[in-house]
Amino acid sequence: MQLRAFHIVSVVCLVLMFGLSAYAWIQLPPDAQTPVHWNLSGEVDGYASKTFALLFVPVLTVGLVVLLSLIPRLDPRRTNLYRSSTPYQVICSAVVVLMLVVHAGTILIALGAPLDLTVVIGVGVGALLFVIGTQLGNTRSNWFMGVRTPWTLESELSWRKTHHLAGRLFMAIGLISGAVAVFGPPELYFWVLLLSLLGGIVWIIRYSYVVWRDDPDRVAHRPAD
């Protein structure tokens, strides 16, 4: 699979991340304790050393990029995944951009910027869900990306219809959760995101089974001998 667009986005994001870390390294004192965790109320409840705070997310992102680059080679249905190259690259790129946003927000707060990271992350996660939703309907049956239930993997009809439904749900959840992150309290955002995702997942799983059940071309489950 050609992942050129994803790799370009990843390199740009990683350069920015390490560049921000280098700038913050110069600005922060050696013994600085940097905020790295926030509770549901948006209050800082965890600190880390300068080294950890400035390097953890960029190094984690490097590992993530390597993993996402290798996954297409491991998929038993790699041909279908190759045919889903565009949605795969869009979704993977969106994940890396979110990592950049989180890292940049953390550094700005460490440098004294009056920034509410819970809002930034909430909007970022909402945007990621929306992007995922726009791409799900264009994916082909594979083992690593999309709604992989026993029924979607054994029925092309179930895969196609389930992903069209999942795409609409993810876009709606992304828009709603992002709006709540901006206009509502942090606690409300958490519960809206959690409950909407759980409800959506249950709906999607059940729908995939119903479509599989009514598909005359499905692969039927057989009891073990």
C-alpha positions as CSV (number, residue, x, y, z in Angstrom):
1,M,0.0,0.0,0.0
2,Q,1.2,3.5,-0.8
3,L,1.1,5.6,2.3
4,R,2.9,8.7,1.0
5,A,0.3,11.2,2.1
6,F,0.2,9.7,5.6
7,H,3.9,9.7,5.9
8,I,4.1,13.3,4.7
9,V,1.6,14.4,7.3
10,S,3.4,12.3,10.0
11,V,6.8,13.9,9.2
12,V,5.4,17.4,9.3
13,C,3.6,16.7,12.6
14,L,6.7,15.1,14.2
15,V,8.9,17.9,13.1
16,L,6.5,20.4,14.8
17,M,6.2,18.3,17.9
18,F,10.0,17.9,18.4
19,G,10.5,21.6,17.5
20,L,8.0,22.7,20.1
21,S,9.7,20.4,22.6
22,A,13.1,21.9,21.8
23,Y,11.7,25.4,22.3
24,A,10.0,24.5,25.6
25,W,13.2,22.8,26.8
26,I,15.1,26.1,26.5
27,Q,12.3,28.1,28.2
28,L,11.5,25.8,31.1
29,P,13.9,25.5,34.1
30,P,15.6,22.1,34.6
31,D,13.5,21.2,37.7
32,A,10.1,22.2,36.1
33,Q,7.1,20.1,36.9
34,T,4.8,20.1,33.9
35,P,1.1,19.5,34.0
36,V,0.3,16.2,32.1
37,H,-3.1,15.1,33.4
38,W,-6.4,16.7,34.0
39,N,-9.5,15.4,35.9
40,L,-13.1,15.5,34.7
41,S,-13.5,19.0,36.0
42,G,-10.6,20.3,33.9
43,E,-8.3,20.7,36.9
44,V,-4.7,19.6,36.8
45,D,-4.1,16.5,38.9
46,G,-0.9,15.1,37.6
47,Y,2.6,16.5,36.9
48,A,5.7,15.1,35.3
49,S,9.4,16.0,34.8
50,K,10.4,18.3,32.0
51,T,12.0,15.4,30.1
52,F,8.9,13.1,30.3
53,A,6.4,15.9,29.5
54,L,8.4,17.1,26.4
55,L,9.3,13.7,24.9
56,F,6.6,11.2,25.8
57,V,4.0,12.2,23.3
58,P,6.4,12.7,20.3
59,V,8.2,9.4,21.0
60,L,4.8,7.7,21.4
61,T,3.7,9.2,18.1
62,V,6.8,7.8,16.3
63,G,5.9,4.4,17.5
64,L,2.3,4.9,16.4
65,V,3.4,5.9,12.9
66,V,5.6,2.9,12.6
67,L,2.8,0.6,13.8
68,L,0.2,2.1,11.4
69,S,2.7,1.8,8.5
70,L,3.2,-1.9,9.2
71,I,-0.5,-2.9,9.7
72,P,-1.3,-3.1,6.0
73,R,1.4,-5.7,5.6
74,L,-0.1,-7.9,8.3
75,D,-3.8,-8.0,7.2
76,P,-4.9,-11.3,5.8
77,R,-7.2,-9.3,3.6
78,R,-4.5,-6.8,2.7
79,T,-5.8,-6.5,-0.9
80,N,-9.1,-5.0,0.4
81,L,-7.1,-2.8,2.8
82,Y,-4.9,-1.6,-0.1
83,R,-8.2,-0.7,-2.0
84,S,-9.1,1.3,1.2
85,S,-5.8,3.3,1.0
86,T,-7.5,6.7,1.0
87,P,-9.7,6.2,4.1
88,Y,-6.8,4.5,5.9
89,Q,-4.5,7.3,5.3
90,V,-7.0,10.0,6.2
91,I,-7.9,8.3,9.5
92,C,-4.3,7.6,10.4
93,S,-3.3,11.2,9.5
94,A,-6.1,12.5,11.7
95,V,-4.9,10.5,14.6
96,V,-1.4,11.9,14.2
97,V,-2.7,15.4,14.0
98,L,-4.6,14.9,17.2
99,M,-1.4,13.8,18.9
100,L,0.2,17.1,17.7
101,V,-2.7,19.1,19.0
102,V,-2.5,17.5,22.5
103,H,1.3,17.9,22.6
104,A,1.1,21.6,21.5
105,G,-1.6,22.3,24.1
106,T,0.4,20.7,26.9
107,I,3.5,22.7,26.0
108,L,1.5,26.0,25.8
109,I,0.1,25.4,29.3
110,A,3.6,24.6,30.6
111,L,4.8,27.9,29.2
112,G,2.0,29.8,31.0
113,A,-0.7,30.1,28.3
114,P,-4.3,30.4,29.7
115,L,-5.5,27.4,27.8
116,D,-8.1,24.8,28.8
117,L,-6.7,21.6,27.5
118,T,-9.9,19.7,28.2
119,V,-11.7,21.8,25.6
120,V,-8.9,21.4,23.2
121,I,-8.9,17.6,23.6
122,G,-12.7,17.5,23.5
123,V,-12.8,19.4,20.2
124,G,-9.9,17.3,18.9
125,V,-11.6,14.0,19.7
126,G,-14.9,15.2,18.2
127,A,-13.1,16.2,15.0
128,L,-11.3,12.8,14.9
129,L,-14.6,11.0,15.3
130,F,-16.2,13.1,12.5
131,V,-13.3,12.4,10.2
132,I,-13.5,8.7,10.9
133,G,-17.2,8.9,10.1
134,T,-16.6,10.5,6.8
135,Q,-14.3,7.6,5.8
136,L,-16.0,4.5,7.1
137,G,-18.4,4.1,4.2
138,N,-15.5,3.9,1.8
139,T,-13.7,1.0,3.5
140,R,-13.5,-2.6,2.2
141,S,-13.7,-5.7,4.4
142,N,-10.4,-6.1,6.3
143,W,-9.2,-7.2,9.8
144,F,-7.7,-3.9,11.1
145,M,-9.9,-0.9,10.2
146,G,-13.6,-0.5,10.6
147,V,-16.4,-2.3,12.3
148,R,-15.1,-5.9,12.6
149,T,-17.9,-8.0,14.0
150,P,-18.2,-11.7,13.1
151,W,-21.1,-10.7,10.8
152,T,-19.4,-7.9,8.9
153,L,-16.4,-10.1,8.2
154,E,-18.6,-12.8,6.8
155,S,-21.1,-10.7,4.7
156,E,-20.1,-8.1,2.2
157,L,-23.7,-6.7,2.5
158,S,-23.4,-6.4,6.3
159,W,-20.0,-4.8,6.0
160,R,-21.2,-2.2,3.5
161,K,-24.5,-1.3,5.2
162,T,-23.0,-1.3,8.7
163,H,-20.2,1.0,7.8
164,H,-22.6,3.5,6.2
165,L,-24.6,3.5,9.4
166,A,-21.5,3.7,11.6
167,G,-20.2,6.6,9.5
168,R,-23.3,8.7,10.1
169,L,-23.3,7.9,13.8
170,F,-19.6,8.8,14.2
171,M,-20.1,12.1,12.4
172,A,-23.1,12.9,14.6
173,I,-21.2,11.9,17.8
174,G,-18.2,13.9,16.8
175,L,-20.3,17.1,16.2
176,I,-22.3,16.7,19.4
177,S,-19.4,15.9,21.6
178,G,-17.3,18.7,20.2
179,A,-20.1,21.2,20.8
180,V,-20.5,20.0,24.4
181,A,-16.7,20.3,24.9
182,V,-16.9,24.0,23.9
183,F,-20.2,25.0,25.5
184,G,-20.7,22.6,28.3
185,P,-18.9,21.6,31.5
186,P,-16.1,19.0,31.2
187,E,-18.1,16.4,33.3
188,L,-21.0,16.7,30.8
189,Y,-18.7,16.2,27.9
190,F,-17.3,13.0,29.4
191,W,-20.7,11.4,29.9
192,V,-22.1,12.6,26.5
193,L,-19.1,11.0,24.7
194,L,-19.1,7.8,26.8
195,L,-22.8,7.1,26.6
196,S,-23.2,8.1,22.9
197,L,-20.3,5.8,22.0
198,L,-21.6,2.9,24.0
199,G,-25.1,3.4,22.6
200,G,-23.8,3.7,19.1
201,I,-21.6,0.6,19.4
202,V,-24.4,-1.5,20.6
203,W,-26.6,-0.3,17.8
204,I,-23.9,-0.9,15.2
205,I,-23.2,-4.4,16.4
206,R,-26.9,-5.4,16.5
207,Y,-27.4,-3.9,13.1
208,S,-24.5,-5.8,11.6
209,Y,-26.0,-9.1,12.8
210,V,-29.5,-8.2,11.5
211,V,-28.1,-7.5,8.0
212,W,-25.9,-10.6,8.1
213,R,-28.9,-12.7,9.1
214,D,-31.0,-11.5,6.1
215,D,-28.2,-11.8,3.6
216,P,-28.6,-14.8,1.4
217,D,-24.9,-14.7,0.4
218,R,-23.7,-14.7,4.0
219,V,-21.2,-17.2,5.5
220,A,-23.1,-19.1,8.1
221,H,-21.7,-19.9,11.5
222,R,-21.4,-23.7,12.0
223,P,-21.2,-25.4,15.4
224,A,-17.9,-26.9,16.3
225,D,-17.5,-30.7,16.0
